[in-house]
Amino acid sequence: MPGEGKSRGELGEIKTQLAALTGSSGSKGDAVAAKKDLFKKIINYMTIGIDMSSLFVQVMTCGVSNSEDIVLKKMLYLYLSTYAQSNPDLTLLTINLLTKDCKDQDPTIRGLALRSLCSLRVPNLVEYIVSPISQGLRDGHPYMRRTAVMGVLKVYKQDSSAVKISGMLDTVREMTLKDADAQVVANCLSVLQQVGVVQSMISRVFVYAMLNRLKEFSEWAQCQVLDVISTYRPSGEQEVYDIMNVLDDRLSHSNSAVVMATVKVFLHLTLSMPATHQQVLERIKDPLITLVSRDHYETAYAVLAHFHLIAQRAPIIFSQIYTSFYCRMNEPSYIKQLKLEILTAIADETNAYEIATELTEYVNDIDEQLAREAVRAVGTIALEVQDVAGIVERLLGFLEIGKDFITAETIIQIKDLVRRYPDIAEACISSVASISPSDIEEPEAKAAFVWILGEHGQGIQDAPYLLEPVAANFAAEEVRVRLALLPAVAKLFFKRPPESHRLLGITLAAAAADTNQDVHDRALLYYRLLQRDPELAKRIIQPASAGIANFSEEQSAELRDRIFDEFNSLAVCYKAPSSSFAQAANEEGGEGEDLVGGSPARPVKMVDEGSSLLSEHEQEEAAAAEHLQQNGTSTPTTTATAAPAMDFLGMGDLLGGLSAPAPAAPAVPAGPPPLALRSQPALGPPEFQQKWSTLQPSARFTQQLSASGLGLIEANGHKDFCTRLGLANIMTMASGGAPPTYRFYFHAQRAERDTRILVETIVSKPAGSASVTIKADDQDTADHFASQFKERLANL
């Protein structure tokens, strides 16, 4: 390639110049200037990506001679640090030069040499680095001590045992409390935090020492100190007040990071003091509002995210300053969206109408996303503050705006509103009834529209006729619309049989022939329920209506508490604990690892503790199956009482042979009883990781998978696969990986022994197989479970 030829020519030219300068007989000043120019050229080539590692010996030889110039030393050390790993044997030749410079009279050269020595990153040379670092920690110049402290961390990353044996960590601990230079103390604190031993040092003496020197630290170091202090537990209330009095002026600091770190200290120290905690929330309002009002939008977003978290925990504190969160015209969309969430969180009976009035203005905004968010915000306020007059009317008024996306979002919000408060359905359905299905394009909105017609069709005169065009176009609709249409038509049939008789037959026939497994299975479930007993089907498909107190999309209080524990971190901005988006560092302070030790190309998706793995329609099917099983049968049969139901429905021609009785199951040879597993076993990610690291593998096997099994695993973001196992009480802890290889972690619990079972499954699509590793508290459980799990994979 032409580029390669040019690169080789440049390398040859530089090599010639290095050889000439190494043996140069000119004046010392001219030789040093020429070397500096040549080294600048080498560094420039390194910067643009040209590999200069082949010049290692020549650069070393040329740089060592007449290398008193500090600029030349810096460039030489930069080259050595960059290519030391690619030339580990030759790097050994540089040790003498660097260790000699570590004893130079100039502290700048000493520190520069020690920093370069610690940056070689060659494991075999660690033994040569320990002694210079130990001497640097006792050096009289602060620059040398700062460099030596950070060198301890670099060596620790390569060989933690060498650092522990040499006692350097103990020296760093002592320097944290005794060193006179504030930056040295800050570096010590940073090293101890990353190594993971700072928590063992936190005491009253340590905290008071840090507080007394706080103003000496740089702003970044102050944040580090405050973060450590936030984990301290004072002995009494007076000590809490003393600490807050010392830190009170930090709330007015010009640096937003210092302010947020101080807020974290105040909040965490007063968690066990409700009255004081309330006063702290009042105290931090003004500093946070000041940060939000600045023009630096990235900082404002981070502060608003923390505002949102605090507002969810104590909305009454901010309910009277709601106007501070009104959107400004020049603000970016992400700021406006977060402000809408805050307004929603702090809305109550005293301000909800004013907030809804402001949000109504945003619905007409030119920004479509902002308009959608405004509709959702009004809907959420109507859910939470249902007694305020006028909010529901404002929501219904959005249907008259005439914009398709506004109509779609409004229907979705009306659906949720009616689900929670069935009593207000009469006021809403008249507005919804005036809408034609052809005017709704978005699948989620159409599914909501269909649900409303099915649930409250008795009050909508044209409900069956509004659903007819949707049923006629069944195959072309999205899956979520098809899944919503089936129960809607069935419910409407129970309310208005004569008008919905034909509609139900058409819908069930189309759904039974559907290629989607969920749609097909639900159609068969409804059909067989109706075949068995229409009254039983009505009780299952259309249970007694009651308001829904909580939606699954709502963030739980427990999750908010976990995020609050990580206050002043990305967890607040991402609205999720760090364990769900960041790789955890191991106890030795090494590189980040995934949940168990692999390195998937994409982060694993954690399943929230205690959440159901089943979708709404799958939970309904499971409930129906359980009901049938409790009444003495698990499979439908054609009986004398079933015929009248089918005659009444008049769907025999449409569904053909679906009513034929199932063939008798073949005899199964006697064997060990299946392993009974506990339903919804409680196990969090930290406990899973700790248990996985302590248990030894109990069973390993590789199972070939069918083409349909591989399709099931890949479908719907692995959800269908995880749901199938969840029905067998094998719960998903994490799933992820990068195509064509997927990684899953499952857990289960034996019912009669409380024995834990942990499973790692790596699915390779090219090989068409799954590699399974099982760890359990006892071998007998592992053997039984392995056989059971292998069978489930084979039958996917």
C-alpha positions in Angstrom: 0.0 0.0 0.0 1.3 3.5 -0.7 0.8 4.6 2.9 2.9 1.7 4.1 5.8 2.6 1.7 5.7 6.2 2.9 5.8 5.0 6.5 8.8 2.7 5.9 10.6 5.6 4.2 10.0 7.9 7.1 11.2 5.2 9.6 14.4 4.7 7.6 15.1 8.5 7.4 14.5 8.9 11.2 16.7 5.9 11.9 19.5 7.4 9.9 19.1 10.8 11.7 19.1 9.0 15.1 22.4 7.2 14.3 24.0 10.5 13.1 22.9 12.4 16.3 24.1 9.5 18.6 27.7 9.9 17.4 27.5 13.7 16.7 30.7 15.6 17.2 29.1 19.1 17.0 28.6 21.5 19.8 26.5 20.3 22.7 23.8 23.0 22.2 23.4 22.2 18.5 23.2 18.5 19.2 20.5 18.9 21.8 18.5 21.2 19.6 18.7 18.7 16.7 17.7 15.9 19.0 14.7 17.8 20.3 13.5 18.6 16.7 13.9 14.9 15.8 12.1 13.7 18.9 9.3 16.1 18.2 8.9 14.6 14.8 8.8 11.1 16.3 6.2 12.1 18.9 4.1 13.7 16.1 4.2 10.5 14.1 3.2 8.5 17.2 0.2 10.9 17.6 -1.1 10.3 14.1 -0.9 6.6 14.6 2.4 5.6 12.9 4.1 2.7 14.7 7.5 3.8 15.9 8.3 0.8 18.1 11.0 -0.5 15.8 13.2 2.5 16.7 13.2 1.6 20.4 17.0 0.9 20.6 18.0 3.8 18.5 15.7 6.3 20.4 17.0 4.9 23.7 20.6 5.2 22.7 20.2 8.7 21.2 18.2 10.0 24.1 20.4 8.8 26.9 23.5 10.6 25.6 23.5 14.3 26.5 20.0 13.9 28.0 20.3 16.7 30.6 17.7 18.8 28.9 14.3 18.3 30.7 12.3 18.8 27.5 14.3 16.0 25.8 13.8 13.8 28.9 10.0 14.3 28.8 9.8 13.2 25.1 12.2 10.3 25.7 10.1 9.1 28.7 6.9 9.5 26.7 8.3 7.2 24.0 9.5 4.6 26.5 6.2 4.5 28.3 4.3 4.1 25.0 6.3 1.2 23.6 7.5 -0.5 26.7 4.8 -3.2 26.5 5.6 -4.0 22.9 9.3 -4.4 23.7 9.4 -5.9 27.2 12.9 -7.3 26.9 14.4 -4.1 25.6 12.6 -2.1 28.3 14.8 -3.8 30.9 17.7 -1.6 29.5 15.8 1.5 30.5 15.5 0.6 34.2 19.0 1.9 35.1 18.3 5.2 33.4 15.0 5.8 35.1 16.1 4.6 38.6 19.1 6.8 38.3 16.9 9.8 37.4 14.7 9.0 40.4 17.6 10.2 42.6 18.3 13.4 40.6 18.7 16.6 42.6 15.9 18.3 40.6 12.5 17.2 42.0 10.9 17.7 38.7 13.2 15.2 37.0 12.8 12.8 40.0 9.0 12.9 39.7 9.0 12.6 35.9 11.3 9.6 36.0 9.2 7.9 38.7 6.0 8.5 36.8 7.5 7.1 33.7 8.9 4.1 35.6 5.4 3.3 37.0 3.9 3.7 33.5 5.9 1.0 31.8 3.2 -1.6 32.6 5.6 -4.6 32.2 4.7 -7.2 34.9 8.3 -8.6 35.0 9.7 -5.3 36.0 7.5 -4.6 39.0 10.3 -5.7 41.4 12.4 -2.8 40.1 9.7 -0.2 40.7 8.8 -1.0 44.3 12.0 0.5 45.8 11.9 3.9 43.9 8.2 4.3 44.9 9.0 3.6 48.6 11.8 6.2 48.5 9.4 8.6 46.7 6.8 8.3 49.5 9.4 9.6 51.9 10.8 12.3 49.6 11.0 15.8 50.9 9.4 17.5 47.9 5.6 17.3 47.6 5.7 16.8 43.8 7.7 13.6 44.3 5.3 12.4 47.0 2.3 13.1 44.8 3.8 11.1 42.0 4.9 8.2 44.3 1.4 7.9 45.7 -0.2 7.6 42.3 2.6 5.1 41.4 1.4 2.9 44.3 -2.0 2.5 42.5 -0.4 1.8 39.1 1.7 -1.0 40.7 -1.3 -2.3 42.6 -3.2 -2.7 39.3 -0.3 -4.9 38.1 0.6 -6.8 41.2 -1.4 -6.2 44.4 0.6 -8.7 46.4 3.8 -6.7 45.8 2.2 -3.6 47.2 0.8 -5.4 50.3 4.1 -7.1 51.1 6.1 -3.9 50.7 3.8 -2.0 53.2 3.3 0.9 50.8 -0.5 1.0 51.5 0.2 1.4 55.2 2.5 4.3 54.4 -0.2 5.9 52.2 -2.7 5.6 55.1 -0.3 7.4 57.4 0.3 10.1 54.8 -3.4 10.7 54.5 -3.6 12.1 58.0 0.0 13.5 58.4 1.3 14.9 55.1 1.5 18.6 55.0 0.7 19.0 51.3 -3.0 19.0 50.5 -2.6 17.5 47.0 -0.6 14.6 48.4 -3.4 13.9 50.9 -5.9 14.1 48.0 -3.9 11.6 46.0 -3.7 9.3 49.0 -7.5 9.5 49.4 -8.0 8.7 45.7 -5.7 5.7 45.8 -7.3 4.3 49.0 -10.8 4.7 47.4 -9.8 2.9 44.2 -8.1 0.1 46.2 -11.2 -0.2 48.4 -9.7 0.3 51.8 -10.8 3.8 52.6 -14.0 2.6 54.4 -11.9 0.9 57.1 -10.2 4.3 57.9 -13.4 6.3 58.4 -13.6 7.5 62.0 -14.2 10.7 63.9 -10.4 11.5 63.8 -10.2 10.9 60.1 -13.4 12.9 59.3 -12.4 15.9 61.5 -8.9 15.9 60.0 -10.4 16.1 56.5 -12.9 18.8 57.5 -10.3 21.0 59.1 -8.3 21.0 55.8 -11.2 21.0 53.4 -10.5 24.5 52.0 -6.9 23.6 51.2 -8.0 21.0 48.7 -8.7 21.6 45.1 -12.4 21.5 44.0 -12.1 18.0 42.7 -10.4 16.8 45.9 -13.1 18.5 48.0 -15.6 16.4 46.1 -13.7 13.2 47.0 -13.4 14.2 50.6 -17.1 15.0 50.8 -18.1 11.7 49.2 -16.1 9.8 51.9 -17.6 11.9 54.7 -21.1 11.1 53.4 -20.6 7.5 54.5 -19.6 8.5 58.1 -22.2 7.7 60.8 -21.9 10.3 63.6 -22.3 9.3 67.2 -25.1 11.8 67.9 -27.2 14.7 66.7 -24.8 17.3 68.0 -22.0 15.9 65.9 -24.3 16.0 62.8 -25.0 19.7 63.5 -21.3 20.4 63.9 -20.4 18.8 60.6 -23.2 20.6 58.8 -22.1 24.0 60.3 -18.6 23.5 59.0 -19.9 22.6 55.5 -22.7 25.1 55.3 -20.6 27.6 53.2 -19.9 24.8 50.6 -23.5 25.1 49.6 -22.8 28.5 48.1 -19.6 27.4 46.3 -19.3 28.4 42.7 -18.5 24.8 41.6 -21.6 22.7 41.1 -19.8 19.5 41.9 -18.9 20.8 45.4 -22.4 21.9 46.0 -23.9 18.5 45.0 -21.3 16.6 47.1 -22.2 18.8 50.1 -25.9 18.2 49.5 -25.3 14.5 49.6 -23.5 14.8 52.9 -26.4 16.8 54.4 -29.0 14.3 53.2 -27.2 11.2 54.2 -26.2 12.4 57.6 -29.8 13.3 58.5 -31.6 10.2 57.2 -32.2 9.0 60.8 -33.4 12.5 61.9 -36.7 13.1 60.1 -37.3 16.7 61.4 -33.7 17.7 60.6 -33.9 16.0 57.2 -37.0 18.1 56.4 -35.1 21.2 57.3 -32.1 20.1 55.2 -34.5 19.7 52.2 -35.7 23.3 52.8 -32.1 24.5 53.1 -30.8 23.0 49.8 -33.7 24.4 47.6 -32.1 27.7 46.9 -28.6 26.4 46.1 -30.0 23.9 43.7 -32.3 26.4 42.0 -29.3 28.6 41.5 -27.4 25.9 39.7 -30.5 25.1 37.5 -30.8 28.8 36.5 -27.3 28.8 35.0 -26.9 28.6 31.2 -24.7 25.5 31.4 -27.4 23.0 30.4 -25.4 19.9 31.0 -25.0 20.9 34.6 -28.6 22.0 34.8 -29.7 18.6 33.6 -27.7 16.7 36.3 -29.1 19.0 39.0 -32.7 18.6 37.7 -32.3 14.8 37.8 -31.4 15.1 41.5 -34.3 17.5 42.0 -36.6 14.9 40.4 -35.3 12.2 42.8 -35.8 14.4 45.9 -39.2 15.6 44.7 -40.4 12.0 44.4 -39.3 11.4 48.0 -40.7 14.6 49.4 -43.0 16.4 46.9 -44.5 18.8 49.4 -41.1 20.5 49.9 -41.1 21.8 46.3 -44.8 22.1 45.7 -44.8 25.9 46.3 -41.9 26.6 43.9 -43.4 24.8 40.9 -43.0 27.9 38.7 -39.3 27.5 38.9 -39.7 24.4 36.7 -41.7 26.0 33.9 -39.9 25.5 30.6 -38.1 28.4 28.9 -38.2 28.8 25.1 -34.4 28.5 24.6 -33.9 25.4 26.7 -33.0 22.1 24.9 -35.6 19.4 24.7 -33.9 17.1 27.3 -34.1 19.9 29.9 -37.8 20.5 29.1 -38.7 16.9 29.4 -37.0 16.5 32.8 -38.9 19.7 34.0 -42.2 18.1 33.0 -41.3 15.0 35.1 -40.6 17.2 38.1 -43.8 19.2 37.6 -45.7 15.9 37.5 -43.9 14.7 40.7 -44.7 17.8 42.8 -48.3 18.3 41.6 -50.9 18.1 44.4 -54.3 19.6 45.2 -52.8 23.1 45.8 -51.0 23.5 42.4 -52.3 20.8 40.0 -54.7 23.0 38.2 -52.0 25.7 37.6 -49.5 23.1 36.5 -52.0 21.5 34.1 -52.8 24.9 32.6 -49.1 25.5 31.9 -48.7 22.0 30.4 -51.7 22.6 28.1 -49.7 25.4 26.5 -46.9 23.0 25.7 -49.3 20.6 24.0 -49.4 23.1 21.1 -45.6 23.3 20.9 -43.9 22.8 17.6 -41.7 20.2 19.1 -43.7 16.9 18.7 -41.8 15.1 21.5 -42.4 17.9 24.0 -46.1 18.0 23.0 -46.3 14.2 23.7 -44.6 14.6 27.0 -47.0 17.4 28.0 -50.0 15.1 27.3 -48.5 12.3 29.3 -47.8 14.8 32.2 -51.4 16.0 32.3 -52.5 12.3 32.2 -50.2 11.4 35.1 -51.4 14.4 37.2 -55.0 13.3 36.5 -54.1 9.9 37.8 -52.5 11.1 41.0 -54.7 14.2 41.8 -58.1 12.9 40.6 -60.2 15.2 42.8 -59.0 18.5 41.1 -61.8 19.7 38.8 -60.9 20.6 35.3 -57.8 18.4 34.7 -59.7 15.5 33.1 -61.7 18.0 31.0 -58.3 19.4 29.8 -57.1 16.0 28.9 -60.3 15.2 26.9 -60.0 18.6 25.2 -56.7 17.4 23.6 -58.8 15.1 21.3 -60.2 18.2 19.6 -56.8 19.6 18.6 -56.8 17.5 15.5 -53.2 16.3 15.5 -52.8 12.6 15.1 -50.0 12.1 17.6 -51.8 14.2 20.2 -54.9 12.1 19.8 -52.9 8.9 20.1 -51.2 10.0 23.3 -54.4 11.3 24.8 -56.2 7.9 24.2 -53.3 6.1 25.9 -53.7 8.4 28.9 -57.5 8.0 29.0 -57.1 4.3 29.0 -54.8 4.4 32.1 -57.1 6.9 33.8 -60.1 4.7 33.3 -58.2 1.6 34.5 -57.4 3.3 37.8 -60.7 5.1 38.2 -63.5 3.2 36.6 -66.1 5.6 38.0 -65.0 8.4 35.6 -65.3 6.2 32.6 -68.7 7.6 31.7 -67.3 11.1 31.4 -64.5 9.9 29.1 -66.1 7.3 26.8 -68.4 9.8 25.0 -65.3 11.7 23.7 -63.6 8.5 22.7 -66.6 7.1 20.9 -66.4 10.0 18.4 -63.1 8.8 17.1 -62.8 6.4 14.2 -60.2 3.5 14.3 -59.0 4.6 10.9 -57.8 7.9 12.4 -55.5 6.1 14.8 -52.2 4.9 13.3 -50.0 4.3 16.2 -50.3 0.6 17.5 -50.1 1.5 21.2 -52.9 4.0 20.8 -55.0 1.7 18.7 -54.6 -1.1 21.3 -55.7 1.4 24.0 -58.7 2.4 21.9 -59.7 -1.2 21.4 -59.3 -1.9 25.1 -61.7 1.0 26.0 -64.3 -0.3 23.5 -64.1 -3.8 25.0 -64.1 -2.8 28.6 -66.8 -0.1 28.4 -68.6 -1.1 25.3 -71.9 -1.2 27.0 -71.9 2.6 27.2 -70.8 3.1 23.6 -73.6 2.5 21.1 -71.4 1.8 18.1 -68.7 -0.2 19.9 -69.1 -3.5 18.0 -69.2 -1.7 14.7 -66.1 0.4 15.5 -64.2 -2.9 16.1 -65.4 -4.6 12.9 -62.9 -2.8 10.6 -60.1 -3.7 13.0 -61.1 -7.3 13.1 -61.5 -7.4 9.3 -57.9 -6.1 9.0 -56.7 -8.5 11.8 -53.6 -10.0 10.0 -52.3 -6.5 9.1 -52.4 -5.1 12.6 -49.5 -5.0 15.0 -49.2 -7.8 17.5 -50.1 -5.6 20.5 -53.3 -4.6 18.6 -54.2 -8.2 17.9 -53.6 -9.2 21.5 -55.8 -6.3 22.7 -58.6 -7.1 20.2 -59.1 -10.7 21.4 -60.1 -9.9 25.0 -61.9 -6.7 23.9 -64.2 -8.7 21.5 -64.7 -11.4 24.1 -65.7 -8.9 26.7 -68.0 -7.1 24.3 -69.6 -10.4 23.4 -70.5 -11.0 27.1 -72.1 -7.5 27.3 -73.9 -7.5 23.9 -74.1 -11.0 22.5 -76.4 -10.5 19.5 -74.4 -7.6 18.1 -71.0 -9.2 18.8 -71.7 -12.8 17.9 -70.3 -12.6 14.3 -67.5 -10.3 15.4 -66.2 -12.8 17.9 -66.3 -15.7 15.4 -64.3 -13.7 12.8 -61.8 -12.6 15.4 -61.2 -16.0 16.9 -60.8 -17.6 13.5 -58.3 -15.0 12.3 -56.4 -15.3 15.6 -56.3 -19.1 15.6 -54.7 -19.0 12.1 -52.2 -16.3 13.2 -48.5 -17.1 13.0 -47.7 -15.3 16.2 -47.5 -17.9 19.0 -49.0 -15.6 21.7 -52.0 -14.6 19.5 -52.6 -18.2 18.4 -52.4 -19.6 22.0 -54.7 -16.9 23.4 -57.3 -17.6 20.6 -57.2 -21.3 21.5 -57.5 -20.5 25.2 -60.6 -18.3 24.7 -62.2 -20.8 22.3 -61.8 -23.8 24.6 -63.0 -21.8 27.6 -66.1 -20.8 25.7 -66.5 -24.4 24.5 -66.3 -25.7 28.1 -68.5 -23.3 29.9 -69.4 -19.7 28.8 -70.1 -18.6 32.4 -66.7 -19.8 33.5 -65.1 -18.1 30.5 -66.9 -14.8 31.5 -65.6 -15.0 35.0 -62.0 -15.5 33.7 -61.9 -13.2 30.7 -64.0 -10.4 32.3 -63.4 -10.4 36.1 -65.1 -8.0 38.4 -63.8 -4.5 37.5 -61.8 -2.7 40.2 -59.4 0.2 40.0 -55.7 -0.5 39.6 -53.7 1.0 42.4 -50.3 0.8 40.8 -49.0 0.3 37.2 -45.9 -1.9 36.5 -44.3 1.1 34.7 -44.2 3.1 37.9 -40.9 3.2 39.7 -41.0 1.5 43.1 -40.1 3.2 46.3 -37.5 0.5 46.9 -35.8 1.3 43.6 -35.8 5.0 44.4 -34.2 4.3 47.8 -31.4 2.3 46.0 -30.9 5.3 43.6 -30.9 7.7 46.5 -28.1 5.7 48.2 -26.0 6.6 45.1 -26.8 10.3 45.2 -24.5 12.6 43.2 -23.7 9.9 40.7 -24.8 8.8 37.2 -27.4 6.5 38.8 -29.6 9.5 39.4 -29.3 10.7 35.8 -30.0 7.2 34.4 -32.8 6.6 37.0 -31.4 3.2 37.7 -28.9 1.7 40.2 -25.3 1.6 38.9 -25.4 -2.2 39.0 -27.8 -2.1 36.0 -25.5 -0.1 33.7 -22.0 -0.2 35.0 -19.6 -3.1 35.4 -18.6 -3.7 39.0 -15.0 -3.5 40.1 -13.7 -6.5 42.1 -12.6 -6.2 45.7 -8.9 -6.0 44.6 -9.6 -2.9 42.6 -8.9 -4.6 39.3 -10.5 -4.1 35.9 -14.3 -4.1 35.7 -16.0 -7.5 35.4 -19.4 -8.4 34.4 -21.9 -10.2 36.7 -20.0 -13.4 36.9 -16.7 -13.0 35.1 -17.3 -13.0 31.4 -17.0 -10.0 29.1 -20.1 -9.7 26.9 -19.9 -7.2 24.1 -23.1 -5.6 25.3 -24.1 -4.9 28.9 -26.4 -7.5 30.4 -30.0 -6.5 31.1 -30.9 -7.0 34.7 -34.3 -8.2 35.7 -35.7 -6.1 38.6 -36.0 -7.9 41.9 -39.5 -9.1 42.5 -40.9 -8.1 39.1 -43.1 -10.5 37.1 -41.5 -12.0 34.0 -44.9 -12.5 32.4 -46.7 -9.9 30.3 -50.3 -9.0 31.1 -51.8 -11.5 28.6 -49.5 -14.3 29.8 -50.5 -13.7 33.4 -54.2 -13.9 32.3 -53.5 -17.2 30.5 -51.7 -18.6 33.5 -54.6 -17.7 35.8 -57.1 -19.3 33.4 -55.0 -22.5 33.3 -54.8 -22.6 37.1 -58.5 -22.1 37.4 -59.2 -25.0 35.1 -56.7 -27.2 37.0 -58.4 -26.4 40.3 -61.7 -27.5 38.8 -60.4 -30.9 38.0 -59.1 -30.6 34.4 -56.2 -29.0 32.6 -57.2 -29.8 29.0 -60.5 -29.0 27.4 -62.7 -31.9 26.2 -65.7 -32.1 24.1 -68.7 -33.0 26.3 -72.4 -33.0 26.0 -72.6 -29.6 27.7 -70.0 -28.1 25.4 -72.2 -28.5 22.3 -74.8 -25.9 23.1 -72.1 -23.3 23.7 -70.6 -23.9 20.3 -74.0 -23.9 18.7 -74.7 -20.6 20.4 -71.5 -19.1 19.1 -72.0 -20.5 15.6 -68.3 -20.7 14.9 -68.0 -24.4 14.0 -67.4 -23.6 10.3 -64.8 -20.9 11.1 -62.6 -22.9 13.5 -63.0 -26.3 11.9 -61.3 -29.1 13.8 -60.2 -27.1 16.8 -63.0 -28.7 18.9 -61.6 -32.2 18.3 -60.5 -33.9 21.6 -56.8 -34.1 22.2 -55.3 -37.5 21.6 -54.4 -39.5 24.7 -50.9 -38.8 26.0 -48.4 -41.7 25.5 -47.4 -43.6 28.6 -44.3 -42.2 30.3 -41.9 -44.7 31.9 -41.6 -44.4 35.6 -38.6 -42.4 36.8 -37.5 -40.0 39.6 -40.2 -37.3 40.4 -39.5 -33.9 38.8 -37.6 -31.4 41.0 -40.0 -29.1 42.8 -38.9 -25.4 42.5 -40.1 -22.5 44.6 -42.2 -19.9 42.8 -40.6 -16.4 42.5 -37.4 -17.1 44.6 -35.9 -13.9 46.0 -32.3 -13.4 45.0 -30.6 -10.1 44.1 -27.7 -9.5 41.7 -25.1 -8.9 44.5 -26.1 -12.2 46.3 -26.0 -14.0 42.9 -22.5 -12.8 42.1 -21.2 -13.6 45.6 -22.7 -17.1 45.6 -21.5 -17.8 42.0 -18.0 -16.9 43.0 -18.0 -19.2 46.0 -19.6 -22.3 44.6 -17.8 -24.8 42.4 -19.5 -26.1 39.2 -21.8 -29.0 40.0 -22.7 -30.0 36.4 -21.8 -29.1 32.9 -23.3 -30.2 29.6 -23.9 -29.0 26.0 -27.3 -29.3 24.5 -28.1 -29.1 20.8 -31.0 -26.8 20.0 -33.6 -27.0 17.3 -34.1 -24.2 14.7 -37.4 -23.2 16.4 -35.6 -23.2 19.8 -33.0 -20.8 18.5 -35.7 -18.6 17.1 -37.5 -18.6 20.4 -34.3 -17.5 22.2 -33.7 -14.7 19.8 -37.3 -13.5 19.6 -38.5 -10.4 21.3 -35.2 -9.5 22.9 -34.9 -12.9 24.7 -38.1 -12.2 26.5 -40.1 -15.2 25.2 -37.3 -17.6 26.1 -37.0 -16.1 29.6 -40.7 -16.1 30.1 -40.9 -19.8 29.1 -38.4 -20.7 31.8 -40.1 -18.4 34.3 -43.2 -20.4 34.0 -41.2 -23.3 35.3 -39.9 -21.2 38.2 -36.5 -20.8 36.6 -36.0 -17.0 37.0 -33.7 -14.8 34.8 -31.1 -12.8 36.7 -29.4 -11.3 33.6 -29.4 -11.7 29.8 -27.2 -10.2 27.1 -24.3 -10.8 24.8 -23.7 -9.9 21.2 -25.1 -11.9 18.2 -24.6 -14.6 17.3 -23.7 -15.6 20.9 -26.0 -14.9 23.8 -25.3 -15.3 27.6 -28.0 -15.9 30.2 -27.9 -16.3 34.0 -30.8 -18.1 35.7 -31.5 -19.0 39.3 -34.0 -21.3 41.0 -34.6 -22.6 44.5 -35.6 -26.1 45.5 -38.9 -26.1 47.4 -38.4 -28.7 50.1 -34.7 -27.9 50.9 -34.3 -24.2 50.1 -31.3 -25.2 48.0 -30.1 -22.5 45.6 -29.4 -23.3 42.0 -27.4 -21.0 39.7 -27.2 -21.5 36.0 -25.0 -20.0 33.2 -26.2 -20.7 29.7 -24.1 -19.6 26.6 -26.1 -20.0 23.4 -24.1 -20.2 20.1 -26.2 -19.7 17.1 -23.6 -20.9 14.5 -23.1 -24.1 16.5 -26.8 -24.5 17.2 -26.1 -25.4 20.8 -26.2 -24.2 24.4 -23.3 -24.7 26.9 -24.7 -24.9 30.4 -22.9 -24.6 33.7 -24.9 -25.4 36.9 -23.8 -24.6 40.5 -25.9 -25.7 43.4 -25.6 -26.1 47.2 -25.7 -29.9 46.9 -24.8 -32.3 44.2 -28.1 -34.3 44.3 -30.1 -31.1 43.5 -27.6 -30.2 40.7 -28.0 -33.6 39.0 -31.8 -33.6 39.2 -32.0 -30.0 37.9 -29.4 -30.7 35.1 -31.6 -33.5 33.7 -34.7 -31.3 34.0 -33.0 -28.2 32.4 -31.6 -30.3 29.5 -35.1 -31.6 28.7 -36.5 -28.1 28.7 -33.8 -26.9 26.2 -34.4 -29.9 24.0 -38.2 -29.2 23.9 -37.9 -25.5 23.0 
